[in-house]
Amino acid sequence: MALDNSTMGNIMGASGSDLAGKLETATKFTKLEFSVKMNCNSCVDQISSHLRDVPGVSSFQVDLETGSVVVETSLPSYDIQNLIQSSGKDAILRGTGGQNQKNLGAAVAMLGGESGFSAFGVHGVVRLTQVDEANCIIDGTIDGLTPGKHGLHVHECGDISKGCDSVGDHYNPHNVSHGKPENDENHRHVGDLGNVEANEYGRAVFRITDSLVKVWDVIGRSLVVSSSEDDLGLGTDPQSKIDGNSGKRVACGIIARSAGLFENSKKICACDGLTLWDEQNKPLTGEARQQQQSTSSRL
């Protein structure tokens, strides 16, 4: 069973809504595909009730047979996942894409943790989705930051053998000075993504639309979050025109290709038999991942 809902006329919502506050002036929508544990039609109804009439959700489809929920939205994936899980159902993001369902490219960078690097306990996941030829959505959640603004940049190399010190400078194919994300290619590095802001608990949830970053150009490079606010090239310090005087590199991760919309139908990992639900609670590598799973957990 599949259920559709369309709320195009209610995208902006109430002025006081936290979600409405995250919408952008020139809205670019992405489609997010989640796997969701569902076993009856009431599950479909519960999930639908949590997505219906939400500012920033233009449409959604809940499919009981495939266990999938596809949401067209201008909100961060973190917010949509929380909305689905507020219905009492577990949800895992499986793929991302543009409105026209043509997969132009998707990528992910895992900062800190087991796959990336951080000497400061900072960790997060950032996804990049090429929604059309001109625009890339950078959507992420980063934890462990100090409250306030932090620079976010694509760096030229994907080498984290020496931590964030070996990723090179900002990705700057046009050999220009550091600048604001709003600037054209002659007045900013392609890798200049501006700032993300962490709340009082050290979490930054963000969704950035960028016209210079192209997924196919940045796969294999790295994404870095810095200790301080990026001054966007407007400061008086000599570092301002180099990296926005944004301080130390506190976490980084290699930008790797990821699944686009409907490109990842895998339910069980062929290497160790873990289901996708087992996998979310297991390390990516190492002895802990290899511990024997019970038969029931694989069904």
Beta strands, then each sheet from edge to edge (+ up, - down):
strand 1: 2-6
strand 2: 30-36
strand 3: 57-63
strand 4: 68-73
strand 5: 91-97
strand 6: 106-111
strand 7: 123-130
strand 8: 136-143
strand 9: 148-155
strand 10: 192-198
strand 11: 204-210
strand 12: 222-226
strand 13: 249-257
sheet 1: 1+ 3- 4+ 2- 5+
sheet 2: 10+ 9- 12+ 13- 6+ 7- 8+ 11-
end
